[in-house]
Amino acid sequence: MISATQSQQYARARLSRDPRFDGCFYVAVRTTGIFCRPICPARLPAEANVTYYHYAQQAIEQGFRPCLRCRPDSAPGSFAWQGVNTTVQRALKLLSNELATPIATIATRLGISERYLNKLISAEVGVSPKRFQLHSRLLFAKRLLQQTSMPVTDIAVAAGFSSERGLQSHLHTQFRLTPTQLRGKHNAVKESAVKESAVEASAVGSTVMQVVLAAKQPYNWPQVRDFLRVRALSGVEQVTDSAYHRQFLIDDKPGEVVATYDAAKGGFMVRLLVAHAAHIQPILTTLRRVLDVDTDPALVSEALLSCGLRPAQVTPGLRLPGVWSVFEAGCRAIVGQQVSVGAAITQLQRITDTLGLPTRTGKVFPSAEAVADNPLDMLKMPGARKQALVRFAQACVARDAGELTDDEILAIKGIGPWTLEYIRMRGRSDPDRFLSSDLIAKRQAAKLAIDAQKAAPWRSYLTLQLWLLAGQQQEDA
């Protein structure tokens, strides 16, 4: 629940309409029965009529409807901002992102019982896990209804509902609205875009959609762009001045996504092509992580300053670009052991050119199966490192890469602490991994007298910041 002190803080933030608070809390207006983002352009309601919530799902549970103007469903996520414990934070993300996954399965993945999960979520949010997931489905469905031209049946599938009727029933119960009412005059999709997407979808036998991906502000797109561009694999990724383009495989079906950054809109205009509507949410979740749109930059800056960096040494809006999958992150880490970024990308490109499956417009990164069954003769690097790569791929075939434990990864011959930390930092987007054995980070930390422990729980960002500072010093030299 929100304390009196927090309410006062939120009141000041609401009046400021500062975009940096977008996603940190929600404003419910008792006189209208509607809840908004703190950046809503509508006339500010009197404080006496306002109630604050940490999560949009809480407002829905209390009977409030999402604003059709500021669209709370489009706000960036901000679970870490609240400082909740790790298990609760992971649970809330899973409930928000894996809309069709049974609650029992989510509890198993968290390593706890379903009963204990219910206790944790109910205590933190005041809503059961099942209700929290339902509200997350409704928010995602509302977003697709208002931002895309997708048929309602496909939207129901994408949002985790078993049928169009189920979606309609819950929309009526919770929001007192129908899909048609939500689309109506509030649909942001232009008629020309609707026709264009429909034609292309028909031509390629896939679902084509466009949607807005909000980013916590300030967001340093040039820093993310340059980081990804240096590490991009030809055919798999393309990074332009304003966009990130990626080929991927999901459920053995190819797809592609283009995310174009729009500073004026505070986020990315995403164009997604997938084989099935059920793939939309998982891909958008991965994209959010790869582009790191939900991190609160104010908290990161505060942590970096507390560990000894000066204000001039902290990159505004710093982000931690992720890798598309844990398996790919492992390959990048193993191939990158004790070599430069350029040398590692050259080797990874050889693997991709040889083993990557072709798509309509490019290639997808090789699968674990392809690497596990190949001698990797195309690589020019020590045999021991090739074997480490093959063994890692074999482990990922035997068990999903995302489910491998740290001990299981370290047990693979040829994988040490640096490789594991890199996998966690970029493959799992763990915010608190300081690569203490990384030569560049180690030298920079010593040179600048940094106390890395004081940057917790944002030490991954410290690692990245030290890399950036080292690169700037080389350019200055």
PERA-V54673 format. One record per residue. N is the residue number from 1. SS is DSSP state (hx for helix, st for strand, lp for the rest). PHI is phi in whole degrees, 0 to 359 (* if undefined). OMEGA is omega in whole degrees, 0 to 359 (none if undefined). Layout:
N_SS_PHI_OMEGA + N_SS_PHI_OMEGA
This chain:
1_lp_*_183 + 2_lp_271_181 + 3_lp_280_179 + 4_hx_297_178 + 5_hx_296_178 + 6_hx_297_179 + 7_hx_300_178 + 8_hx_295_178 + 9_hx_296_181 + 10_hx_294_179 + 11_hx_298_179 + 12_hx_295_180 + 13_hx_295_180 + 14_hx_297_181 + 15_hx_294_181 + 16_hx_284_185 + 17_lp_53_180 + 18_lp_289_182 + 19_hx_298_179 + 20_hx_292_180 + 21_hx_267_181 + 22_st_298_180 + 23_lp_93_180 + 24_lp_283_179 + 25_st_199_181 + 26_st_231_185 + 27_st_248_179 + 28_st_256_182 + 29_st_251_186 + 30_lp_295_183 + 31_lp_287_181 + 32_lp_249_182 + 33_lp_75_183 + 34_st_241_173 + 35_st_241_188 + 36_st_227_168 + 37_st_280_180 + 38_lp_292_179 + 39_lp_259_182 + 40_lp_304_182 + 41_lp_282_181 + 42_lp_295_180 + 43_lp_302_184 + 44_lp_293_178 + 45_lp_284_177 + 46_lp_294_183 + 47_hx_301_181 + 48_hx_295_182 + 49_hx_259_188 + 50_st_251_171 + 51_st_232_182 + 52_st_254_177 + 53_st_223_176 + 54_lp_288_187 + 55_lp_233_177 + 56_hx_299_181 + 57_hx_297_178 + 58_hx_294_180 + 59_hx_297_179 + 60_hx_296_180 + 61_hx_300_180 + 62_lp_272_173 + 63_lp_96_179 + 64_lp_274_177 + 65_st_260_179 + 66_st_290_180 + 67_lp_297_179 + 68_lp_275_181 + 69_lp_263_182 + 70_lp_267_174 + 71_lp_55_180 + 72_hx_303_179 + 73_hx_294_182 + 74_hx_263_181 + 75_lp_291_176 + 76_lp_294_178 + 77_lp_287_183 + 78_lp_204_183 + 79_lp_298_183 + 80_hx_295_181 + 81_hx_300_183 + 82_hx_281_178 + 83_lp_75_180 + 84_lp_286_183 + 85_lp_292_189 + 86_hx_301_182 + 87_hx_296_179 + 88_hx_296_180 + 89_hx_299_179 + 90_hx_296_181 + 91_hx_297_181 + 92_hx_296_178 + 93_hx_293_179 + 94_hx_295_180 + 95_hx_293_179 + 96_hx_278_188 + 97_hx_257_182 + 98_lp_258_192 + 99_lp_289_182 + 100_lp_258_182 + 101_lp_282_179 + 102_lp_300_180 + 103_hx_301_180 + 104_hx_298_179 + 105_hx_293_178 + 106_hx_297_178 + 107_hx_299_179 + 108_hx_299_179 + 109_hx_295_178 + 110_hx_277_180 + 111_lp_77_180 + 112_lp_228_179 + 113_lp_280_178 + 114_hx_297_179 + 115_hx_296_180 + 116_hx_290_176 + 117_hx_299_178 + 118_hx_300_179 + 119_hx_295_181 + 120_hx_297_184 + 121_hx_291_179 + 122_hx_297_180 + 123_hx_290_183 + 124_hx_281_189 + 125_hx_250_184 + 126_lp_80_181 + 127_lp_224_178 + 128_lp_290_178 + 129_hx_305_181 + 130_hx_297_179 + 131_hx_289_179 + 132_hx_299_179 + 133_hx_294_178 + 134_hx_299_180 + 135_hx_295_177 + 136_hx_296_177 + 137_hx_298_182 + 138_hx_295_179 + 139_hx_296_180 + 140_hx_291_178 + 141_hx_298_179 + 142_hx_300_180 + 143_hx_298_180 + 144_hx_292_179 + 145_hx_297_185 + 146_hx_270_185 + 147_hx_248_184 + 148_lp_231_178 + 149_lp_257_183 + 150_lp_298_174 + 151_lp_299_182 + 152_hx_300_179 + 153_hx_299_179 + 154_hx_293_179 + 155_hx_295_178 + 156_hx_300_178 + 157_hx_296_181 + 158_hx_299_183 + 159_lp_271_175 + 160_lp_91_177 + 161_lp_272_182 + 162_lp_283_181 + 163_lp_201_176 + 164_hx_296_180 + 165_hx_297_179 + 166_hx_298_178 + 167_hx_298_181 + 168_hx_300_181 + 169_hx_297_182 + 170_hx_289_176 + 171_hx_298_180 + 172_hx_293_182 + 173_hx_293_186 + 174_hx_272_186 + 175_hx_250_184 + 176_lp_56_180 + 177_lp_223_175 + 178_lp_254_176 + 179_hx_305_180 + 180_hx_296_179 + 181_hx_294_179 + 182_hx_293_180 + 183_hx_287_177 + 184_hx_19_183 + 185_hx_284_182 + 186_hx_270_180 + 187_lp_291_185 + 188_lp_277_184 + 189_lp_280_178 + 190_lp_287_182 + 191_hx_301_180 + 192_hx_295_179 + 193_hx_292_179 + 194_hx_298_181 + 195_hx_295_181 + 196_hx_297_180 + 197_hx_296_181 + 198_hx_295_180 + 199_hx_295_181 + 200_hx_294_180 + 201_hx_300_179 + 202_hx_295_183 + 203_hx_291_184 + 204_hx_257_178 + 205_lp_68_183 + 206_lp_224_174 + 207_st_264_178 + 208_st_246_181 + 209_st_214_175 + 210_st_233_184 + 211_st_209_179 + 212_st_267_177 + 213_st_245_183 + 214_st_290_179 + 215_lp_237_177 + 216_lp_300_184 + 217_lp_258_358 + 218_lp_285_181 + 219_lp_239_184 + 220_lp_267_180 + 221_hx_299_179 + 222_hx_304_179 + 223_hx_293_178 + 224_hx_295_181 + 225_hx_302_183 + 226_hx_293_179 + 227_hx_296_181 + 228_hx_290_183 + 229_hx_297_180 + 230_hx_297_185 + 231_lp_256_183 + 232_lp_290_177 + 233_lp_257_183 + 234_lp_302_181 + 235_lp_94_180 + 236_lp_270_183 + 237_st_229_171 + 238_st_221_181 + 239_st_241_178 + 240_lp_257_181 + 241_lp_298_185 + 242_lp_236_187 + 243_st_215_174 + 244_st_242_184 + 245_st_239_185 + 246_st_222_170 + 247_st_264_181 + 248_st_210_177 + 249_st_233_177 + 250_st_221_186 + 251_lp_53_179 + 252_lp_65_178 + 253_st_246_180 + 254_st_283_176 + 255_st_202_177 + 256_st_210_181 + 257_st_220_175 + 258_st_236_179 + 259_st_246_182 + 260_st_254_184 + 261_st_281_178 + 262_st_234_184 + 263_hx_299_182 + 264_hx_296_180 + 265_hx_266_176 + 266_lp_68_179 + 267_st_177_184 + 268_st_251_170 + 269_st_269_188 + 270_st_257_174 + 271_st_243_188 + 272_st_237_176 + 273_st_238_180 + 274_st_226_182 + 275_lp_282_185 + 276_lp_214_182 + 277_lp_301_180 + 278_lp_295_181 + 279_hx_276_187 + 280_hx_299_183 + 281_hx_298_178 + 282_hx_301_181 + 283_hx_290_178 + 284_hx_296_177 + 285_hx_295_177 + 286_hx_297_180 + 287_hx_297_177 + 288_hx_302_181 + 289_hx_289_181 + 290_hx_299_181 + 291_hx_271_177 + 292_lp_51_185 + 293_lp_275_189 + 294_lp_260_181 + 295_lp_293_177 + 296_lp_276_185 + 297_hx_295_179 + 298_hx_294_179 + 299_hx_292_178 + 300_hx_297_180 + 301_hx_300_179 + 302_hx_299_180 + 303_hx_294_181 + 304_hx_293_178 + 305_hx_290_182 + 306_hx_290_182 + 307_lp_268_175 + 308_lp_124_178 + 309_lp_284_176 + 310_lp_273_180 + 311_hx_308_181 + 312_hx_291_181 + 313_hx_265_182 + 314_lp_260_180 + 315_lp_284_180 + 316_lp_298_177 + 317_lp_66_183 + 318_lp_303_177 + 319_lp_230_179 + 320_lp_250_181 + 321_lp_297_181 + 322_lp_267_173 + 323_lp_254_189 + 324_lp_303_181 + 325_lp_216_177 + 326_hx_296_179 + 327_hx_298_179 + 328_hx_298_178 + 329_hx_298_178 + 330_hx_296_178 + 331_hx_298_180 + 332_hx_298_182 + 333_hx_291_182 + 334_hx_294_180 + 335_hx_295_183 + 336_lp_274_180 + 337_lp_297_172 + 338_lp_61_174 + 339_lp_226_180 + 340_lp_287_178 + 341_hx_300_180 + 342_hx_300_180 + 343_hx_295_179 + 344_hx_295_181 + 345_hx_295_177 + 346_hx_301_179 + 347_hx_292_179 + 348_hx_296_178 + 349_hx_295_178 + 350_hx_295_178 + 351_hx_297_182 + 352_hx_296_181 + 353_hx_298_183 + 354_hx_274_189 + 355_hx_249_181 + 356_lp_289_180 + 357_lp_281_179 + 358_st_288_176 + 359_lp_239_181 + 360_lp_300_184 + 361_lp_231_181 + 362_lp_186_179 + 363_st_218_173 + 364_lp_256_178 + 365_lp_299_183 + 366_lp_305_178 + 367_lp_281_177 + 368_hx_298_180 + 369_hx_299_182 + 370_hx_295_181 + 371_hx_286_183 + 372_hx_296_184 + 373_lp_256_185 + 374_lp_235_179 + 375_lp_285_178 + 376_lp_60_179 + 377_lp_295_181 + 378_lp_288_183 + 379_lp_271_177 + 380_lp_251_179 + 381_lp_200_183 + 382_lp_307_181 + 383_hx_301_180 + 384_hx_297_180 + 385_hx_287_175 + 386_hx_299_181 + 387_hx_295_178 + 388_hx_297_179 + 389_hx_295_179 + 390_hx_295_181 + 391_hx_295_178 + 392_hx_296_179 + 393_hx_298_179 + 394_hx_297_178 + 395_hx_295_180 + 396_hx_285_175 + 397_hx_287_181 + 398_hx_291_181 + 399_lp_209_182 + 400_lp_310_184 + 401_hx_305_181 + 402_hx_292_182 + 403_hx_261_179 + 404_lp_294_178 + 405_lp_278_178 + 406_hx_301_181 + 407_hx_297_179 + 408_hx_294_179 + 409_hx_289_180 + 410_hx_293_180 + 411_lp_286_179 + 412_lp_284_181 + 413_lp_300_180 + 414_lp_101_178 + 415_lp_247_180 + 416_lp_243_184 + 417_hx_303_182 + 418_hx_299_181 + 419_hx_297_179 + 420_hx_299_181 + 421_hx_297_178 + 422_hx_295_178 + 423_hx_299_180 + 424_hx_292_184 + 425_hx_290_185 + 426_hx_253_179 + 427_hx_278_179 + 428_lp_255_181 + 429_lp_55_175 + 430_lp_291_185 + 431_lp_285_190 + 432_lp_238_177 + 433_lp_246_175 + 434_lp_264_181 + 435_lp_281_186 + 436_lp_295_179 + 437_lp_268_177 + 438_lp_287_187 + 439_hx_300_182 + 440_hx_293_180 + 441_hx_298_180 + 442_hx_296_180 + 443_hx_295_181 + 444_hx_294_180 + 445_hx_297_179 + 446_hx_291_182 + 447_hx_296_183 + 448_lp_263_180 + 449_lp_55_182 + 450_lp_272_171 + 451_lp_258_187 + 452_hx_301_183 + 453_hx_300_183 + 454_hx_286_179 + 455_hx_272_180 + 456_lp_299_6 + 457_lp_263_183 + 458_lp_237_186 + 459_hx_288_174 + 460_hx_297_180 + 461_hx_288_175 + 462_hx_295_178 + 463_hx_303_181 + 464_hx_296_180 + 465_hx_296_178 + 466_hx_293_175 + 467_hx_298_181 + 468_hx_296_179 + 469_hx_297_178 + 470_hx_297_179 + 471_hx_294_178 + 472_hx_294_180 + 473_hx_294_177 + 474_hx_294_178 + 475_hx_294_179 + 476_hx_296_180 + 477_lp_290_none
